[in-house]
Amino acid sequence: MDLVLGLVSLVILVYSAILHEIAHGFVAEKLGDPTARLMGRLTLNPKSHIDPFMSILLPLLLIISGSPVVFGAAKPVPVDPFNFRDGRKDLAIVALAGPATNVLIAVAAAVALKILMIFAASSTSSLLIPVATFLALIVRMNLLLAIFNFIPIPPLDGSKVFALLLPDKEAAAYMSVGTFGILIIFFLLMFPIGGFSLQSVMFNLLTFSQHLLGL
């Protein structure tokens, strides 16, 4: 990936992660928890969301290293499950809102890309290629964000959904892994174990998802 595409990918990733977090906060408020709004997190202003490592440094390192998957995250919006009517269920719904938003963005961009390709057949505009590339990057970055966040390792969103399948005691023990879960995820990403590579799994899921969208 060249420098320009890398920088464009980073910008798309940052704003996609911001929309991901806003979706969490918006759905949380609909379910009774206004914490995100009260703390000024339901905004598109990057200053309220950017995490120096997860939003900038990590994706940059992945881009520079030529990784087949590039992802990152914004600062998690604060959520107080004690404000929910049904704590674990509502928390899972809030968790799903983020990846679901990224999937919807990816689908919308894929549809726009297909429409663009139809017009491209009868057009000689020099803007078609950069616009198509931009839309394809939106699809790719948002699918990767959704795939990454669906990993069922706390504190990622997938873990909150998986916890619904467990009894209360086991769910609490499982979610407690979140204090060092990110370290587990980074380890799995960087060091394949017994032939298992989290990067390869994510790349294969990305390829499958793009195929489903006809790309």
Backbone torsions as a table, in degrees:
resi	resn	phi	psi	omega
1	MET	NA	124.4	-178.1
2	ASP	-76.9	174.4	-172.9
3	LEU	-61.2	-44.5	-177.4
4	VAL	-64.0	-47.7	178.9
5	LEU	-62.7	-36.7	178.4
6	GLY	-63.0	-44.4	-179.9
7	LEU	-67.7	-40.6	178.1
8	VAL	-64.0	-41.9	177.8
9	SER	-60.5	-39.9	-179.6
10	LEU	-64.5	-43.5	179.4
11	VAL	-63.2	-45.1	178.3
12	ILE	-60.6	-43.7	-178.8
13	LEU	-61.2	-45.4	-178.1
14	VAL	-60.6	-48.7	-177.3
15	TYR	-72.0	-30.6	175.8
16	SER	-67.5	-38.7	177.6
17	ALA	-67.8	-35.7	177.8
18	ILE	-64.0	-46.1	178.3
19	LEU	-62.7	-35.5	175.7
20	HIS	-57.5	-48.2	-177.9
21	GLU	-71.8	-37.7	176.7
22	ILE	-60.6	-39.2	178.4
23	ALA	-61.1	-41.4	175.6
24	HIS	-56.7	-50.4	-176.6
25	GLY	-65.8	-39.0	-179.3
26	PHE	-64.2	-47.4	-179.5
27	VAL	-67.5	-37.6	177.6
28	ALA	-59.2	-41.5	179.6
29	GLU	-66.4	-38.8	177.8
30	LYS	-62.5	-26.1	-178.9
31	LEU	-97.0	7.8	172.6
32	GLY	112.6	-2.1	-177.6
33	ASP	-112.7	105.0	-178.2
34	PRO	-88.7	11.9	-172.6
35	THR	-54.9	-46.0	-177.5
36	ALA	-61.4	-43.2	179.5
37	ARG	-66.2	-43.0	-178.5
38	LEU	-64.7	-25.7	179.3
39	MET	-97.5	13.2	174.0
40	GLY	71.4	27.8	-176.1
41	ARG	-98.8	-3.9	177.1
42	LEU	-92.5	60.5	-176.8
43	THR	-141.4	152.8	176.7
44	LEU	-86.5	-1.0	179.7
45	ASN	-65.5	116.1	-177.3
46	PRO	-58.1	-29.1	-178.2
47	LYS	-59.5	-27.9	-178.1
48	SER	-82.5	-10.0	-171.0
49	HIS	-125.4	-26.5	-170.3
50	ILE	-70.8	130.3	172.2
51	ASP	-105.4	122.4	-173.5
52	PRO	-52.8	-39.1	-178.0
53	PHE	-82.8	-56.3	-173.2
54	MET	-70.9	-31.6	-176.4
55	SER	-89.9	-28.3	-173.5
56	ILE	-119.8	-60.9	-171.2
57	LEU	-65.5	-49.3	-178.0
58	LEU	-59.5	-53.2	179.0
59	PRO	-62.3	-34.0	177.2
60	LEU	-63.1	-43.5	178.4
61	LEU	-61.5	-40.8	179.1
62	LEU	-66.4	-39.8	178.8
63	ILE	-64.9	-48.1	-178.0
64	ILE	-63.9	-36.2	-178.4
65	SER	-76.7	-8.4	-179.0
66	GLY	76.6	23.6	-179.7
67	SER	-59.7	140.6	177.8
68	PRO	-69.6	-16.1	176.4
69	VAL	-125.3	133.7	178.2
70	VAL	-125.5	127.3	-179.3
71	PHE	-151.7	171.7	178.3
72	GLY	-168.4	-161.9	-179.2
73	ALA	-161.7	155.6	171.0
74	ALA	-94.9	171.2	177.0
75	LYS	-61.4	131.2	179.7
76	PRO	-60.3	138.8	175.5
77	VAL	-73.1	145.0	178.9
78	PRO	-72.1	133.6	178.7
79	VAL	-132.5	131.8	178.2
80	ASP	-110.9	100.1	-176.5
81	PRO	-63.2	-16.3	178.7
82	PHE	-69.4	-14.6	176.9
83	ASN	-86.5	-8.5	-178.7
84	PHE	-83.7	153.7	176.6
85	ARG	-74.7	-37.2	178.6
86	ASP	-129.0	91.6	-168.7
87	GLY	-46.1	-62.8	-174.5
88	ARG	-68.8	-41.9	-179.6
89	LYS	-65.7	-47.1	-179.2
90	ASP	-66.0	-35.4	177.4
91	LEU	-63.7	-37.9	177.7
92	ALA	-66.6	-38.9	178.1
93	ILE	-64.3	-43.0	177.7
94	VAL	-61.7	-41.8	180.0
95	ALA	-62.8	-41.1	-179.6
96	LEU	-66.1	-27.1	-175.2
97	ALA	-60.1	-36.0	-177.9
98	GLY	-66.7	-60.1	178.2
99	PRO	-59.8	-36.0	179.1
100	ALA	-62.0	-37.7	177.4
101	THR	-63.5	-42.7	178.5
102	ASN	-64.5	-37.5	177.9
103	VAL	-65.4	-42.5	179.3
104	LEU	-63.3	-40.7	177.6
105	ILE	-63.0	-43.4	179.7
106	ALA	-62.1	-43.3	179.8
107	VAL	-64.0	-44.4	-180.0
108	ALA	-61.7	-42.9	179.5
109	ALA	-67.2	-36.9	178.7
110	ALA	-65.4	-40.8	177.4
111	VAL	-63.9	-44.3	178.5
112	ALA	-61.2	-39.1	179.6
113	LEU	-65.6	-40.8	179.2
114	LYS	-65.2	-41.5	177.6
115	ILE	-63.1	-41.4	178.9
116	LEU	-60.8	-40.2	-179.4
117	MET	-65.6	-31.8	177.1
118	ILE	-64.9	-45.4	179.5
119	PHE	-70.5	-28.0	-177.8
120	ALA	-63.5	-27.4	-178.1
121	ALA	-63.4	-24.8	-177.7
122	SER	-120.8	20.4	-178.1
123	SER	-130.8	150.6	177.1
124	THR	-116.4	16.4	-177.9
125	SER	-62.3	135.9	179.7
126	SER	-75.1	-9.5	-178.9
127	LEU	-82.4	-15.4	-173.0
128	LEU	-62.8	-42.9	-177.5
129	ILE	-65.2	-49.8	178.6
130	PRO	-64.2	-35.6	178.2
131	VAL	-67.4	-42.0	178.2
132	ALA	-63.5	-40.9	178.0
133	THR	-62.9	-42.1	179.4
134	PHE	-61.7	-45.9	179.4
135	LEU	-64.7	-39.6	179.1
136	ALA	-64.2	-36.9	177.4
137	LEU	-68.0	-36.8	176.7
138	ILE	-61.2	-44.4	178.1
139	VAL	-59.8	-50.3	-175.4
140	ARG	-62.4	-48.9	-176.6
141	MET	-64.7	-38.9	-178.4
142	ASN	-74.3	-35.4	175.2
143	LEU	-65.1	-40.7	178.6
144	LEU	-64.2	-40.2	177.7
145	LEU	-62.3	-43.3	179.8
146	ALA	-64.8	-45.9	-179.5
147	ILE	-61.7	-46.5	-179.5
148	PHE	-59.9	-45.0	-175.6
149	ASN	-75.2	-16.9	176.1
150	PHE	-82.2	-6.6	177.1
151	ILE	-60.0	125.8	-174.4
152	PRO	-82.3	51.2	175.1
153	ILE	-118.5	120.1	178.8
154	PRO	-56.9	141.1	9.6
155	PRO	-98.2	19.5	-178.6
156	LEU	-66.1	159.4	-173.3
157	ASP	-58.5	-36.9	-178.5
158	GLY	-59.8	-29.7	-179.3
159	SER	-67.5	-33.8	-178.6
160	LYS	-71.2	-30.3	175.8
161	VAL	-75.2	-44.8	180.0
162	PHE	-62.4	-33.3	-178.5
163	ALA	-61.6	-24.6	178.6
164	LEU	-64.1	-23.3	-178.1
165	LEU	-82.7	-7.6	-174.7
166	LEU	-106.1	152.1	172.0
167	PRO	-62.1	160.6	-174.0
168	ASP	-53.5	-48.1	-176.2
169	LYS	-64.0	-46.2	-179.6
170	GLU	-67.5	-35.7	179.1
171	ALA	-65.1	-40.9	179.3
172	ALA	-63.9	-41.6	179.1
173	ALA	-65.7	-41.1	179.7
174	TYR	-62.9	-46.2	-177.7
175	MET	-69.5	-22.4	179.0
176	SER	-66.2	-17.0	177.2
177	VAL	-64.3	-18.6	-177.0
178	GLY	-57.8	-22.3	-179.6
179	THR	-64.9	-26.4	176.9
180	PHE	-132.8	17.3	-178.0
181	GLY	-62.4	-37.2	-179.9
182	ILE	-61.4	-36.6	178.2
183	LEU	-64.0	-39.3	177.8
184	ILE	-62.2	-44.5	-178.7
185	ILE	-62.7	-46.8	178.9
186	PHE	-60.8	-40.5	179.4
187	PHE	-62.2	-45.0	-180.0
188	LEU	-65.9	-31.4	179.4
189	LEU	-72.1	-38.6	-172.9
190	MET	-90.8	-26.0	-173.0
191	PHE	-130.4	100.3	176.1
192	PRO	-58.4	141.4	-178.6
193	ILE	-121.5	120.1	177.5
194	GLY	54.5	36.4	-179.5
195	GLY	87.7	-9.2	178.3
196	PHE	-87.1	126.2	177.8
197	SER	-128.6	118.0	179.6
198	LEU	-62.8	-36.4	177.2
199	GLN	-61.2	-43.0	-179.8
200	SER	-65.3	-40.3	178.3
201	VAL	-62.2	-45.6	179.6
202	MET	-63.5	-40.6	179.9
203	PHE	-64.9	-41.5	179.2
204	ASN	-65.6	-39.6	177.1
205	LEU	-66.6	-37.1	176.8
206	LEU	-62.6	-46.6	179.7
207	THR	-60.8	-43.5	178.9
208	PHE	-63.2	-43.4	-179.2
209	SER	-64.0	-41.8	178.8
210	GLN	-65.2	-36.7	177.0
211	HIS	-63.7	-41.2	178.0
212	LEU	-61.1	-32.3	179.3
213	LEU	-85.0	0.7	178.5
214	GLY	77.4	25.7	-178.8
215	LEU	-108.8	NA	NA
